[in-house]
Amino acid sequence: MQILYVKYVSVHVCVGGASRETGLISARKFQDTGSIERKPVQGRKRATTATEDRYLSIIARRNRVATVSQLSRDLYAATGTRVSRVTVSKRLHETGLFARRPAVCVPLTSTNRRVRLAWCREHRDWSMDQWTTVLLT
């Protein structure tokens, strides 16, 4: 069935809790355009393409200690696209990469390793009763 002409649009009940005004706006939009699809949104275009975003993610994963400024320079050298540090940081956040400081721990000496291994071997065969007296902090 084809609808050749719509003279009147009656909106009595709007489904989904929308107001009557919303229904009227939708009906008017359908009369004018023949569709209720949204127009493309306005706004600033993205500074990087999807390919450049992928490239940033790859080089950030390859060089884990690179700063955002270095990644920005690498992107400019590879593609000619100049972007700010903030833009690079946002693109990395979108892919799940966040700046984190590495955990600092004291390196174990051979003496430390030997003592730890000896302690483990001494306590390897302890029963549950023996472990209940130990307070692990």
N, CA, C and O atoms as a printed pandas DataFrame, in Angstrom:
     atom_number atom_name residue_name chain_id  residue_number  x_coord  y_coord  z_coord
0              1         N          MET        A               1    0.841   -1.170    0.000
1              2        CA          MET        A               1    0.000    0.000    0.000
2              3         C          MET        A               1    0.896    1.245    0.000
3              4         O          MET        A               1    1.869    1.318    0.750
4              5         N          GLN        A               2    0.557    2.214   -0.842
5              6        CA          GLN        A               2    1.295    3.462   -0.896
6              7         C          GLN        A               2    0.408    4.592   -0.417
7              8         O          GLN        A               2   -0.790    4.633   -0.698
8              9         N          ILE        A               3    1.021    5.505    0.311
9             10        CA          ILE        A               3    0.295    6.694    0.741
10            11         C          ILE        A               3    0.688    7.814   -0.208
11            12         O          ILE        A               3    1.846    8.230   -0.249
12            13         N          LEU        A               4   -0.282    8.297   -0.969
13            14        CA          LEU        A               4    0.010    9.330   -1.944
14            15         C          LEU        A               4   -0.038   10.723   -1.341
15            16         O          LEU        A               4    0.740   11.595   -1.728
16            17         N          TYR        A               5   -0.945   10.939   -0.397
17            18        CA          TYR        A               5   -1.080   12.279    0.149
18            19         C          TYR        A               5   -1.653   12.170    1.551
19            20         O          TYR        A               5   -2.607   11.430    1.791
20            21         N          VAL        A               6   -1.067   12.907    2.463
21            22        CA          VAL        A               6   -1.576   12.942    3.834
22            23         C          VAL        A               6   -2.099   14.340    4.074
23            24         O          VAL        A               6   -1.334   15.304    4.092
24            25         N          LYS        A               7   -3.408   14.453    4.259
25            26        CA          LYS        A               7   -4.000   15.771    4.449
26            27         C          LYS        A               7   -4.003   16.158    5.920
27            28         O          LYS        A               7   -3.612   17.271    6.274
28            29         N          TYR        A               8   -4.440   15.249    6.770
29            30        CA          TYR        A               8   -4.505   15.530    8.201
30            31         C          TYR        A               8   -3.750   14.453    8.956
31            32         O          TYR        A               8   -3.816   13.270    8.622
32            33         N          VAL        A               9   -3.045   14.877    9.961
33            34        CA          VAL        A               9   -2.379   13.928   10.850
34            35         C          VAL        A               9   -2.958   14.136   12.220
35            36         O          VAL        A               9   -2.909   15.234   12.774
36            37         N          SER        A              10   -3.502   13.084   12.758
37            38        CA          SER        A              10   -4.127   13.171   14.067
38            39         C          SER        A              10   -3.240   12.462   15.079
39            40         O          SER        A              10   -2.874   11.301   14.892
40            41         N          VAL        A              11   -2.903   13.155   16.135
41            42        CA          VAL        A              11   -2.082   12.568   17.188
42            43         C          VAL        A              11   -2.885   12.628   18.466
43            44         O          VAL        A              11   -3.069   13.694   19.055
44            45         N          HIS        A              12   -3.363   11.466   18.888
45            46        CA          HIS        A              12   -4.158   11.417   20.115
46            47         C          HIS        A              12   -3.326   10.884   21.281
47            48         O          HIS        A              12   -3.348   11.445   22.377
48            49         N          VAL        A              13   -2.609    9.818   21.041
49            50        CA          VAL        A              13   -1.861    9.167   22.115
50            51         C          VAL        A              13   -0.428    8.991   21.650
51            52         O          VAL        A              13   -0.177    8.468   20.565
52            53         N          CYS        A              14    0.493    9.424   22.462
53            54        CA          CYS        A              14    1.905    9.233   22.158
54            55         C          CYS        A              14    2.425    8.091   23.018
55            56         O          CYS        A              14    2.241    8.088   24.235
56            57         N          VAL        A              15    3.057    7.146   22.397
57            58        CA          VAL        A              15    3.566    5.971   23.100
58            59         C          VAL        A              15    4.914    6.313   23.726
59            60         O          VAL        A              15    5.675    7.106   23.172
60            61         N          GLY        A              16    5.206    5.721   24.865
61            62        CA          GLY        A              16    6.505    5.909   25.500
62            63         C          GLY        A              16    6.561    7.081   26.440
63            64         O          GLY        A              16    7.652    7.483   26.843
64            65         N          GLY        A              17    5.437    7.646   26.807
65            66        CA          GLY        A              17    5.433    8.728   27.784
66            67         C          GLY        A              17    5.774   10.088   27.210
67            68         O          GLY        A              17    6.004   11.031   27.967
68            69         N          ALA        A              18    5.812   10.216   25.882
69            70        CA          ALA        A              18    6.117   11.512   25.280
70            71         C          ALA        A              18    4.891   12.414   25.355
71            72         O          ALA        A              18    3.759   11.939   25.437
72            73         N          SER        A              19    5.128   13.693   25.326
73            74        CA          SER        A              19    4.023   14.648   25.421
74            75         C          SER        A              19    3.287   14.756   24.086
75            76         O          SER        A              19    3.765   14.276   23.058
76            77         N          ARG        A              20    2.136   15.384   24.120
77            78        CA          ARG        A              20    1.342   15.602   22.912
78            79         C          ARG        A              20    2.103   16.506   21.945
79            80         O          ARG        A              20    2.051   16.316   20.730
80            81         N          GLU        A              21    2.805   17.484   22.495
81            82        CA          GLU        A              21    3.581   18.407   21.662
82            83         C          GLU        A              21    4.661   17.659   20.877
83            84         O          GLU        A              21    4.905   17.957   19.708
84            85         N          THR        A              22    5.295   16.702   21.518
85            86        CA          THR        A              22    6.313   15.907   20.832
86            87         C          THR        A              22    5.701   15.146   19.666
87            88         O          THR        A              22    6.296   15.060   18.592
88            89         N          GLY        A              23    4.518   14.599   19.880
89            90        CA          GLY        A              23    3.819   13.896   18.805
90            91         C          GLY        A              23    3.483   14.813   17.650
91            92         O          GLY        A              23    3.618   14.431   16.488
92            93         N          LEU        A              24    3.043   16.030   17.964
93            94        CA          LEU        A              24    2.715   16.998   16.915
94            95         C          LEU        A              24    3.951   17.395   16.119
95            96         O          LEU        A              24    3.901   17.524   14.896
96            97         N          ILE        A              25    5.056   17.585   16.824
97            98        CA          ILE        A              25    6.303   17.950   16.141
98            99         C          ILE        A              25    6.730   16.826   15.201
99           100         O          ILE        A              25    7.131   17.074   14.064
100          101         N          SER        A              26    6.637   15.579   15.692
101          102        CA          SER        A              26    7.011   14.431   14.859
102          103         C          SER        A              26    6.101   14.318   13.647
103          104         O          SER        A              26    6.569   14.031   12.545
104          105         N          ALA        A              27    4.808   14.540   13.839
105          106        CA          ALA        A              27    3.859   14.454   12.727
106          107         C          ALA        A              27    4.134   15.545   11.701
107          108         O          ALA        A              27    4.098   15.290   10.497
108          109         N          ARG        A              28    4.409   16.754   12.171
109          110        CA          ARG        A              28    4.703   17.869   11.269
110          111         C          ARG        A              28    5.995   17.588   10.486
111          112         O          ARG        A              28    6.090   17.881    9.294
112          113         N          LYS        A              29    6.968   17.025   11.172
113          114        CA          LYS        A              29    8.236   16.703   10.523
114          115         C          LYS        A              29    8.021   15.640    9.447
115          116         O          LYS        A              29    8.613   15.710    8.369
116          117         N          PHE        A              30    7.167   14.653    9.747
117          118        CA          PHE        A              30    6.873   13.608    8.772
118          119         C          PHE        A              30    6.148   14.182    7.556
119          120         O          PHE        A              30    6.406   13.771    6.425
120          121         N          GLN        A              31    5.247   15.127    7.788
121          122        CA          GLN        A              31    4.531   15.755    6.673
122          123         C          GLN        A              31    5.491   16.534    5.784
123          124         O          GLN        A              31    5.372   16.505    4.559
124          125         N          ASP        A              32    6.436   17.226    6.398
125          126        CA          ASP        A              32    7.349   18.072    5.624
126          127         C          ASP        A              32    8.378   17.260    4.848
127          128         O          ASP        A              32    8.641   17.539    3.678
128          129         N          THR        A              33    8.956   16.259    5.495
129          130        CA          THR        A              33   10.092   15.555    4.897
130          131         C          THR        A              33    9.780   14.135    4.466
131          132         O          THR        A              33   10.532   13.551    3.686
132          133         N          GLY        A              34    8.681   13.565    4.959
133          134        CA          GLY        A              34    8.373   12.173    4.636
134          135         C          GLY        A              34    9.128   11.183    5.497
135          136         O          GLY        A              34    9.074    9.976    5.262
136          137         N          SER        A              35    9.829   11.690    6.490
137          138        CA          SER        A              35   10.612   10.831    7.378
138          139         C          SER        A              35   10.730   11.505    8.735
139          140         O          SER        A              35   10.573   12.721    8.846
140          141         N          ILE        A              36   11.005   10.720    9.758
141          142        CA          ILE        A              36   11.238   11.322   11.078
142          143         C          ILE        A              36   12.683   11.114   11.521
143          144         O          ILE        A              36   13.001   11.220   12.705
144          145         N          GLU        A              37   13.558   10.815   10.549
145          146        CA          GLU        A              37   14.978   10.644   10.846
146          147         C          GLU        A              37   15.595   11.977   11.254
147          148         O          GLU        A              37   15.186   13.042   10.791
148          149         N          ARG        A              38   16.593   11.887   12.135
149          150        CA          ARG        A              38   17.283   13.095   12.572
150          151         C          ARG        A              38   18.285   13.547   11.522
151          152         O          ARG        A              38   18.845   12.729   10.792
152          153         N          LYS        A              39   18.502   14.838   11.452
153          154        CA          LYS        A              39   19.505   15.384   10.548
154          155         C          LYS        A              39   20.886   15.138   11.145
155          156         O          LYS        A              39   21.012   14.950   12.355
156          157         N          PRO        A              40   21.921   15.139   10.311
157          158        CA          PRO        A              40   23.271   15.018   10.857
158          159         C          PRO        A              40   23.552   16.173   11.820
159          160         O          PRO        A              40   23.123   17.304   11.589
160          161         N          VAL        A              41   24.269   15.880   12.888
161          162        CA          VAL        A              41   24.498   16.888   13.919
162          163         C          VAL        A              41   25.516   17.923   13.461
163          164         O          VAL        A              41   26.393   17.648   12.642
164          165         N          GLN        A              42   25.374   19.094   14.005
165          166        CA          GLN        A              42   26.310   20.169   13.730
166          167         C          GLN        A              42   27.481   20.047   14.698
167          168         O          GLN        A              42   27.406   19.306   15.678
168          169         N          GLY        A              43   28.538   20.757   14.432
169          170        CA          GLY        A              43   29.643   20.790   15.377
170          171         C          GLY        A              43   30.983   20.726   14.680
171          172         O          GLY        A              43   31.077   20.565   13.463
172          173         N          ARG        A              44   31.992   20.854   15.477
173          174        CA          ARG        A              44   33.351   20.856   14.973
174          175         C          ARG        A              44   33.740   19.460   14.489
175          176         O          ARG        A              44   33.409   18.458   15.122
176          177         N          LYS        A              45   34.440   19.409   13.370
177          178        CA          LYS        A              45   34.909   18.148   12.822
178          179         C          LYS        A              45   36.065   17.627   13.673
179          180         O          LYS        A              45   36.804   18.402   14.280
180          181         N          ARG        A              46   36.209   16.313   13.706
181          182        CA          ARG        A              46   37.300   15.710   14.466
182          183         C          ARG        A              46   38.632   16.038   13.803
183          184         O          ARG        A              46   38.738   16.094   12.578
184          185         N          ALA        A              47   39.646   16.252   14.638
185          186        CA          ALA        A              47   40.963   16.612   14.129
186          187         C          ALA        A              47   41.679   15.404   13.534
187          188         O          ALA        A              47   42.561   15.561   12.691
188          189         N          THR        A              48   41.306   14.201   13.968
189          190        CA          THR        A              48   41.960   12.990   13.481
190          191         C          THR        A              48   40.929   12.055   12.866
191          192         O          THR        A              48   39.751   12.070   13.222
192          193         N          THR        A              49   41.408   11.245   11.934
193          194        CA          THR        A              49   40.544   10.241   11.319
194          195         C          THR        A              49   40.603    8.961   12.145
195          196         O          THR        A              49   41.394    8.854   13.082
196          197         N          ALA        A              50   39.766    7.999   11.794
197          198        CA          ALA        A              50   39.769    6.712   12.499
198          199         C          ALA        A              50   41.106    5.995   12.309
199          200         O          ALA        A              50   41.583    5.319   13.220
200          201         N          THR        A              51   41.704    6.140   11.138
201          202        CA          THR        A              51   43.005    5.523   10.871
202          203         C          THR        A              51   44.079    6.145   11.751
203          204         O          THR        A              51   44.922    5.436   12.302
204          205         N          GLU        A              52   44.051    7.461   11.883
205          206        CA          GLU        A              52   45.038    8.135   12.738
206          207         C          GLU        A              52   44.830    7.781   14.202
207          208         O          GLU        A              52   45.797    7.660   14.955
208          209         N          ASP        A              53   43.584    7.614   14.611
209          210        CA          ASP        A              53   43.307    7.188   15.985
210          211         C          ASP        A              53   43.896    5.805   16.247
211          212         O          ASP        A              53   44.492    5.560   17.295
212          213         N          ARG        A              54   43.719    4.900   15.275
213          214        CA          ARG        A              54   44.289    3.557   15.404
214          215         C          ARG        A              54   45.810    3.617   15.458
215          216         O          ARG        A              54   46.438    2.901   16.237
216          217         N          TYR        A              55   46.402    4.479   14.623
217          218        CA          TYR        A              55   47.858    4.631   14.602
218          219         C          TYR        A              55   48.369    5.110   15.961
219          220         O          TYR        A              55   49.367    4.595   16.467
220          221         N          LEU        A              56   47.691    6.089   16.549
221          222        CA          LEU        A              56   48.080    6.577   17.877
222          223         C          LEU        A              56   48.029    5.460   18.908
223          224         O          LEU        A              56   48.932    5.327   19.734
224          225         N          SER        A              57   46.984    4.667   18.860
225          226        CA          SER        A              57   46.838    3.570   19.808
226          227         C          SER        A              57   47.965    2.553   19.645
227          228         O          SER        A              57   48.505    2.054   20.632
228          229         N          ILE        A              58   48.314    2.251   18.409
229          230        CA          ILE        A              58   49.366    1.261   18.146
230          231         C          ILE        A              58   50.717    1.758   18.629
231          232         O          ILE        A              58   51.442    1.023   19.300
232          233         N          ILE        A              59   51.074    3.015   18.294
233          234        CA          ILE        A              59   52.397    3.494   18.704
234          235         C          ILE        A              59   52.467    3.704   20.213
235          236         O          ILE        A              59   53.546    3.602   20.798
236          237         N          ALA        A              60   51.340    3.994   20.849
237          238        CA          ALA        A              60   51.336    4.131   22.309
238          239         C          ALA        A              60   51.545    2.776   22.975
239          240         O          ALA        A              60   52.202    2.688   24.012
240          241         N          ARG        A              61   50.991    1.721   22.383
241          242        CA          ARG        A              61   51.178    0.377   22.949
242          243         C          ARG        A              61   52.589   -0.143   22.698
243          244         O          ARG        A              61   53.145   -0.864   23.527
244          245         N          ARG        A              62   53.166    0.222   21.557
245          246        CA          ARG        A              62   54.524   -0.232   21.251
246          247         C          ARG        A              62   55.553    0.449   22.145
247          248         O          ARG        A              62   56.498   -0.185   22.614
248          249         N          ASN        A              63   55.364    1.739   22.373
249          250        CA          ASN        A              63   56.306    2.502   23.195
250          251         C          ASN        A              63   55.568    2.949   24.449
251          252         O          ASN        A              63   54.996    4.039   24.481
252          253         N          ARG        A              64   55.577    2.108   25.486
253          254        CA          ARG        A              64   54.769    2.337   26.680
254          255         C          ARG        A              64   55.228    3.551   27.485
255          256         O          ARG        A              64   54.448    4.095   28.266
256          257         N          VAL        A              65   56.479    3.987   27.309
257          258        CA          VAL        A              65   56.989    5.102   28.105
258          259         C          VAL        A              65   56.925    6.430   27.359
259          260         O          VAL        A              65   57.379    7.449   27.879
260          261         N          ALA        A              66   56.371    6.434   26.152
261          262        CA          ALA        A              66   56.292    7.668   25.365
262          263         C          ALA        A              66   55.307    8.643   26.001
263          264         O          ALA        A              66   54.256    8.244   26.503
264          265         N          THR        A              67   55.659    9.916   25.973
265          266        CA          THR        A              67   54.755   10.942   26.490
266          267         C          THR        A              67   53.745   11.314   25.408
267          268         O          THR        A              67   53.904   10.952   24.242
268          269         N          VAL        A              68   52.712   12.038   25.809
269          270        CA          VAL        A              68   51.683   12.461   24.864
270          271         C          VAL        A              68   52.280   13.425   23.840
271          272         O          VAL        A              68   51.892   13.406   22.672
272          273         N          SER        A              69   53.216   14.262   24.268
273          274        CA          SER        A              69   53.870   15.187   23.331
274          275         C          SER        A              69   54.659   14.421   22.274
275          276         O          SER        A              69   54.636   14.777   21.096
276          277         N          GLN        A              70   55.355   13.369   22.695
277          278        CA          GLN        A              70   56.105   12.560   21.735
278          279         C          GLN        A              70   55.164   11.874   20.745
279          280         O          GLN        A              70   55.453   11.798   19.551
280          281         N          LEU        A              71   54.043   11.381   21.249
281          282        CA          LEU        A              71   53.078   10.728   20.362
282          283         C          LEU        A              71   52.489   11.726   19.368
283          284         O          LEU        A              71   52.234   11.381   18.214
284          285         N          SER        A              72   52.273   12.961   19.815
285          286        CA          SER        A              72   51.764   14.004   18.926
286          287         C          SER        A              72   52.769   14.291   17.809
287          288         O          SER        A              72   52.391   14.442   16.648
288          289         N          ARG        A              73   54.046   14.364   18.171
289          290        CA          ARG        A              73   55.090   14.590   17.165
290          291         C          ARG        A              73   55.199   13.412   16.203
291          292         O          ARG        A              73   55.386   13.608   15.002
292          293         N          ASP        A              74   55.082   12.174   16.730
293          294        CA          ASP        A              74   55.134   10.988   15.871
294          295         C          ASP        A              74   53.986   10.991   14.864
295          296         O          ASP        A              74   54.176   10.656   13.695
296          297         N          LEU        A              75   52.802   11.369   15.324
297          298        CA          LEU        A              75   51.644   11.432   14.427
298          299         C          LEU        A              75   51.869   12.474   13.338
299          300         O          LEU        A              75   51.541   12.239   12.175
300          301         N          TYR        A              76   52.427   13.624   13.708
301          302        CA          TYR        A              76   52.695   14.678   12.727
302          303         C          TYR        A              76   53.728   14.209   11.700
303          304         O          TYR        A              76   53.592   14.471   10.505
304          305         N          ALA        A              77   54.769   13.508   12.183
305          306        CA          ALA        A              77   55.807   13.024   11.272
306          307         C          ALA        A              77   55.258   11.968   10.310
307          308         O          ALA        A              77   55.670   11.906    9.152
308          309         N          ALA        A              78   54.336   11.147   10.788
309          310        CA          ALA        A              78   53.820   10.051    9.961
310          311         C          ALA        A              78   52.710   10.489    9.010
311          312         O          ALA        A              78   52.657   10.030    7.869
312          313         N          THR        A              79   51.821   11.376    9.471
313          314        CA          THR        A              79   50.636   11.700    8.669
314          315         C          THR        A              79   50.539   13.161    8.263
315          316         O          THR        A              79   49.781   13.501    7.354
316          317         N          GLY        A              80   51.295   14.029    8.924
317          318        CA          GLY        A              80   51.197   15.450    8.626
318          319         C          GLY        A              80   50.055   16.139    9.351
319          320         O          GLY        A              80   49.796   17.319    9.115
320          321         N          THR        A              81   49.373   15.424   10.223
321          322        CA          THR        A              81   48.270   15.999   10.992
322          323         C          THR        A              81   48.810   16.518   12.312
323          324         O          THR        A              81   49.370   15.761   13.105
324          325         N          ARG        A              82   48.641   17.815   12.545
325          326        CA          ARG        A              82   49.130   18.418   13.784
326          327         C          ARG        A              82   47.979   18.479   14.786
327          328         O          ARG        A              82   46.952   19.108   14.529
328          329         N          VAL        A              83   48.163   17.815   15.936
329          330        CA          VAL        A              83   47.147   17.805   16.986
330          331         C          VAL        A              83   47.809   18.134   18.319
331          332         O          VAL        A              83   49.016   17.967   18.489
332          333         N          SER        A              84   47.001   18.600   19.250
333          334        CA          SER        A              84   47.525   18.991   20.557
334          335         C          SER        A              84   47.700   17.772   21.455
335          336         O          SER        A              84   47.247   16.673   21.138
336          337         N          ARG        A              85   48.373   17.999   22.588
337          338        CA          ARG        A              85   48.562   16.946   23.586
338          339         C          ARG        A              85   47.218   16.477   24.122
339          340         O          ARG        A              85   47.013   15.284   24.350
340          341         N          VAL        A              86   46.304   17.421   24.323
341          342        CA          VAL        A              86   44.988   17.088   24.875
342          343         C          VAL        A              86   44.223   16.181   23.912
343          344         O          VAL        A              86   43.561   15.237   24.342
344          345         N          THR        A              87   44.311   16.465   22.620
345          346        CA          THR        A              87   43.623   15.638   21.628
346          347         C          THR        A              87   44.176   14.218   21.636
347          348         O          THR        A              87   43.416   13.251   21.594
348          349         N          VAL        A              88   45.494   14.095   21.690
349          350        CA          VAL        A              88   46.113   12.765   21.729
350          351         C          VAL        A              88   45.665   12.021   22.978
351          352         O          VAL        A              88   45.341   10.835   22.922
352          353         N          SER        A              89   45.648   12.724   24.103
353          354        CA          SER        A              89   45.220   12.105   25.356
354          355         C          SER        A              89   43.772   11.624   25.263
355          356         O          SER        A              89   43.450   10.529   25.723
356          357         N          LYS        A              90   42.899   12.444   24.668
357          358        CA          LYS        A              90   41.489   12.054   24.509
358          359         C          LYS        A              90   41.348   10.825   23.614
359          360         O          LYS        A              90   40.558    9.929   23.913
360          361         N          ARG        A              91   42.103   10.775   22.525
361          362        CA          ARG        A              91   42.023    9.632   21.608
362          363         C          ARG        A              91   42.503    8.357   22.296
363          364         O          ARG        A              91   41.940    7.283   22.080
364          365         N          LEU        A              92   43.535    8.473   23.117
365          366        CA          LEU        A              92   44.029    7.296   23.832
366          367         C          LEU        A              92   43.026    6.846   24.886
367          368         O          LEU        A              92   42.858    5.647   25.107
368          369         N          HIS        A              93   42.355    7.796   25.539
369          370        CA          HIS        A              93   41.319    7.450   26.518
370          371         C          HIS        A              93   40.173    6.701   25.837
371          372         O          HIS        A              93   39.611    5.767   26.408
372          373         N          GLU        A              94   39.833    7.112   24.621
373          374        CA          GLU        A              94   38.751    6.446   23.882
374          375         C          GLU        A              94   39.079    4.983   23.604
375          376         O          GLU        A              94   38.178    4.147   23.536
376          377         N          THR        A              95   40.364    4.668   23.443
377          378        CA          THR        A              95   40.768    3.281   23.174
378          379         C          THR        A              95   41.114    2.528   24.448
379          380         O          THR        A              95   41.524    1.369   24.391
380          381         N          GLY        A              96   40.953    3.183   25.608
381          382        CA          GLY        A              96   41.185    2.489   26.876
382          383         C          GLY        A              96   42.590    2.613   27.417
383          384         O          GLY        A              96   42.969    1.859   28.313
384          385         N          LEU        A              97   43.376    3.541   26.900
385          386        CA          LEU        A              97   44.741    3.741   27.397
386          387         C          LEU        A              97   44.783    4.982   28.278
387          388         O          LEU        A              97   44.345    6.060   27.876
388          389         N          PHE        A              98   45.316    4.815   29.485
389          390        CA          PHE        A              98   45.394    5.913   30.441
390          391         C          PHE        A              98   46.814    5.997   30.974
391          392         O          PHE        A              98   47.507    4.984   31.073
392          393         N          ALA        A              99   47.251    7.213   31.322
393          394        CA          ALA        A              99   48.592    7.418   31.856
394          395         C          ALA        A              99   48.642    6.905   33.288
395          396         O          ALA        A              99   47.832    7.297   34.128
396          397         N          ARG        A             100   49.584    6.041   33.552
397          398        CA          ARG        A             100   49.767    5.503   34.896
398          399         C          ARG        A             100   51.254    5.477   35.213
399          400         O          ARG        A             100   52.084    5.217   34.342
400          401         N          ARG        A             101   51.573    5.747   36.459
401          402        CA          ARG        A             101   52.964    5.632   36.884
402          403         C          ARG        A             101   53.245    4.177   37.238
403          404         O          ARG        A             101   52.399    3.520   37.844
404          405         N          PRO        A             102   54.416    3.661   36.872
405          406        CA          PRO        A             102   54.719    2.273   37.216
406          407         C          PRO        A             102   54.939    2.121   38.720
407          408         O          PRO        A             102   55.429    3.038   39.379
408          409         N          ALA        A             103   54.579    0.977   39.244
409          410        CA          ALA        A             103   54.781    0.705   40.666
410          411         C          ALA        A             103   56.273    0.578   40.940
411          412         O          ALA        A             103   56.990   -0.119   40.222
412          413         N          VAL        A             104   56.730    1.251   41.978
413          414        CA          VAL        A             104   58.148    1.221   42.322
414          415         C          VAL        A             104   58.334    0.221   43.448
415          416         O          VAL        A             104   57.694    0.334   44.494
416          417         N          CYS        A             105   59.197   -0.747   43.244
417          418        CA          CYS        A             105   59.487   -1.716   44.295
418          419         C          CYS        A             105   60.999   -1.893   44.387
419          420         O          CYS        A             105   61.737   -1.627   43.439
420          421         N          VAL        A             106   61.425   -2.340   45.534
421          422        CA          VAL        A             106   62.850   -2.531   45.774
422          423         C          VAL        A             106   63.282   -3.821   45.088
423          424         O          VAL        A             106   62.663   -4.863   45.303
424          425         N          PRO        A             107   64.322   -3.776   44.273
425          426        CA          PRO        A             107   64.767   -5.005   43.628
426          427         C          PRO        A             107   65.342   -5.977   44.667
427          428         O          PRO        A             107   66.014   -5.571   45.615
428          429         N          LEU        A             108   65.064   -7.251   44.464
429          430        CA          LEU        A             108   65.543   -8.262   45.399
430          431         C          LEU        A             108   66.986   -8.630   45.086
431          432         O          LEU        A             108   67.355   -8.844   43.931
432          433         N          THR        A             109   67.788   -8.697   46.135
433          434        CA          THR        A             109   69.167   -9.163   45.970
434          435         C          THR        A             109   69.160  -10.682   46.040
435          436         O          THR        A             109   68.147  -11.294   46.380
436          437         N          SER        A             110   70.278  -11.272   45.722
437          438        CA          SER        A             110   70.361  -12.738   45.786
438          439         C          SER        A             110   70.185  -13.229   47.221
439          440         O          SER        A             110   69.643  -14.313   47.439
440          441         N          THR        A             111   70.639  -12.442   48.206
441          442        CA          THR        A             111   70.460  -12.818   49.615
442          443         C          THR        A             111   68.979  -12.807   49.981
443          444         O          THR        A             111   68.493  -13.727   50.638
444          445         N          ASN        A             112   68.252  -11.752   49.551
445          446        CA          ASN        A             112   66.814  -11.685   49.815
446          447         C          ASN        A             112   66.085  -12.898   49.235
447          448         O          ASN        A             112   65.229  -13.490   49.892
448          449         N          ARG        A             113   66.427  -13.255   48.019
449          450        CA          ARG        A             113   65.775  -14.394   47.376
450          451         C          ARG        A             113   66.042  -15.684   48.137
451          452         O          ARG        A             113   65.144  -16.503   48.335
452          453         N          ARG        A             114   67.291  -15.851   48.558
453          454        CA          ARG        A             114   67.671  -17.069   49.276
454          455         C          ARG        A             114   66.922  -17.181   50.603
455          456         O          ARG        A             114   66.443  -18.257   50.962
456          457         N          VAL        A             115   66.822  -16.058   51.335
457          458        CA          VAL        A             115   66.129  -16.046   52.624
458          459         C          VAL        A             115   64.636  -16.305   52.428
459          460         O          VAL        A             115   64.042  -17.065   53.194
460          461         N          ARG        A             116   64.027  -15.697   51.434
461          462        CA          ARG        A             116   62.601  -15.912   51.168
462          463         C          ARG        A             116   62.315  -17.369   50.796
463          464         O          ARG        A             116   61.340  -17.959   51.262
464          465         N          LEU        A             117   63.164  -17.931   49.964
465          466        CA          LEU        A             117   62.980  -19.317   49.556
466          467         C          LEU        A             117   63.116  -20.260   50.746
467          468         O          LEU        A             117   62.369  -21.231   50.865
468          469         N          ALA        A             118   64.072  -19.971   51.626
469          470        CA          ALA        A             118   64.247  -20.804   52.827
470          471         C          ALA        A             118   63.010  -20.720   53.716
471          472         O          ALA        A             118   62.561  -21.736   54.248
472          473         N          TRP        A             119   62.454  -19.521   53.882
473          474        CA          TRP        A             119   61.246  -19.350   54.707
474          475         C          TRP        A             119   60.082  -20.139   54.114
475          476         O          TRP        A             119   59.332  -20.793   54.839
476          477         N          CYS        A             120   59.938  -20.073   52.795
477          478        CA          CYS        A             120   58.853  -20.794   52.128
478          479         C          CYS        A             120   58.997  -22.299   52.320
479          480         O          CYS        A             120   58.014  -22.997   52.569
480          481         N          ARG        A             121   60.202  -22.786   52.204
481          482        CA          ARG        A             121   60.415  -24.229   52.371
482          483         C          ARG        A             121   60.146  -24.675   53.800
483          484         O          ARG        A             121   59.643  -25.778   54.016
484          485         N          GLU        A             122   60.472  -23.833   54.781
485          486        CA          GLU        A             122   60.218  -24.173   56.185
486          487         C          GLU        A             122   58.721  -24.257   56.471
487          488         O          GLU        A             122   58.288  -25.102   57.254
488          489         N          HIS        A             123   57.933  -23.393   55.844
489          490        CA          HIS        A             123   56.510  -23.295   56.151
490          491         C          HIS        A             123   55.617  -24.002   55.132
491          492         O          HIS        A             123   54.392  -23.892   55.202
492          493         N          ARG        A             124   56.203  -24.706   54.212
493          494        CA          ARG        A             124   55.449  -25.364   53.148
494          495         C          ARG        A             124   54.468  -26.408   53.684
495          496         O          ARG        A             124   53.357  -26.525   53.167
496          497         N          ASP        A             125   54.850  -27.148   54.685
497          498        CA          ASP        A             125   54.035  -28.259   55.184
498          499         C          ASP        A             125   53.271  -27.926   56.453
499          500         O          ASP        A             125   52.881  -28.838   57.182
500          501         N          TRP        A             126   53.047  -26.670   56.738
501          502        CA          TRP        A             126   52.306  -26.295   57.940
502          503         C          TRP        A             126   50.847  -26.711   57.809
503          504         O          TRP        A             126   50.286  -26.729   56.713
504          505         N          SER        A             127   50.251  -27.040   58.934
505          506        CA          SER        A             127   48.832  -27.391   58.959
506          507         C          SER        A             127   48.006  -26.114   59.127
507          508         O          SER        A             127   48.544  -25.031   59.359
508          509         N          MET        A             128   46.691  -26.269   59.005
509          510        CA          MET        A             128   45.796  -25.118   59.184
510          511         C          MET        A             128   45.857  -24.588   60.615
511          512         O          MET        A             128   45.738  -23.382   60.834
512          513         N          ASP        A             129   46.041  -25.480   61.588
513          514        CA          ASP        A             129   46.130  -25.044   62.987
514          515         C          ASP        A             129   47.336  -24.142   63.209
515          516         O          ASP        A             129   47.255  -23.163   63.951
516          517         N          GLN        A             130   48.443  -24.464   62.574
517          518        CA          GLN        A             130   49.635  -23.629   62.719
518          519         C          GLN        A             130   49.435  -22.261   62.052
519          520         O          GLN        A             130   49.900  -21.247   62.571
520          521         N          TRP        A             131   48.753  -22.231   60.915
521          522        CA          TRP        A             131   48.555  -20.971   60.205
522          523         C          TRP        A             131   47.545  -20.069   60.911
523          524         O          TRP        A             131   47.573  -18.854   60.717
524          525         N          THR        A             132   46.654  -20.636   61.727
525          526        CA          THR        A             132   45.673  -19.802   62.427
526          527         C          THR        A             132   46.313  -18.919   63.485
527          528         O          THR        A             132   45.721  -17.919   63.889
528          529         N          THR        A             133   47.504  -19.267   63.938
529          530        CA          THR        A             133   48.186  -18.446   64.948
530          531         C          THR        A             133   48.982  -17.306   64.324
531          532         O          THR        A             133   49.516  -16.461   65.043
532          533         N          VAL        A             134   49.067  -17.271   63.009
533          534        CA          VAL        A             134   49.867  -16.258   62.314
534          535         C          VAL        A             134   48.971  -15.091   61.919
535          536         O          VAL        A             134   47.878  -15.284   61.386
536          537         N          LEU        A             135   49.448  -13.882   62.186
537          538        CA          LEU        A             135   48.736  -12.676   61.776
538          539         C          LEU        A             135   49.446  -12.106   60.551
539          540         O          LEU        A             135   50.546  -11.564   60.660
540          541         N          LEU        A             136   48.817  -12.230   59.394
541          542        CA          LEU        A             136   49.408  -11.728   58.149
542          543         C          LEU        A             136   48.965  -10.291   57.937
543          544         O          LEU        A             136   47.768  -10.005   57.883
544          545         N          THR        A             137   49.917   -9.398   57.818
545          546        CA          THR        A             137   49.585   -7.985   57.612
546          547         C          THR        A             137   50.163   -7.475   56.325
547          548         O          THR        A             137   49.985   -6.304   55.989
